[in-house]
Amino acid sequence: MRRIEALTGRDALRHYDSERRLLEEISSLLGTRPKDAPEALRKRLAHLATAQQELDRLRANELRDRAEQLLDRAYPSGHGKIITELVTEISAAELHQLALEVIDKTHSVPTVVILGLEHDGKAMLVATISPDLLASGVQAAQIITRAAKAVGGGGGGTGGVASAGGRHPQALAHALQLAADDASSALTGR
């Protein structure tokens, strides 16, 4: 079944006038004539998509550079290294990506990466562990559990990556220290 609506008389004229004004406004915004508006819009959208791809590429490069900087801040603990950092100016999704970038650059050194972020008034944490730690039975979730409670929330994850969030971003520094202590215990007990 299909529903068909029809406009007649003045309603049809009002509808046509409304559509015409909308097309004129769009044409004006695009700086073109109404008949050229669809093609102008297609071109603008294509340029916008290209610009977004370039921004994404630049942002990925920036995250790789930041991962290198974090790797330089690793400190020894037990049989490996720990990296903890309260980061800013990234999104929640980028927090995970950054932690994974750092782990990818560790190259066979048992490493734990714990990053924290305040985002929209909430605390966010992510912990990643190197594959050799995972193979030895260490789970990222065990490193972040106490930290999650410290920020007033919970967390989860399986294997080499765990994340947590909470409603107390002011406790992030303390949470990172708790996670670092738990990472140190995991690296010492290997």
Disulfide bonds with the S-S distance in Angstrom:
none
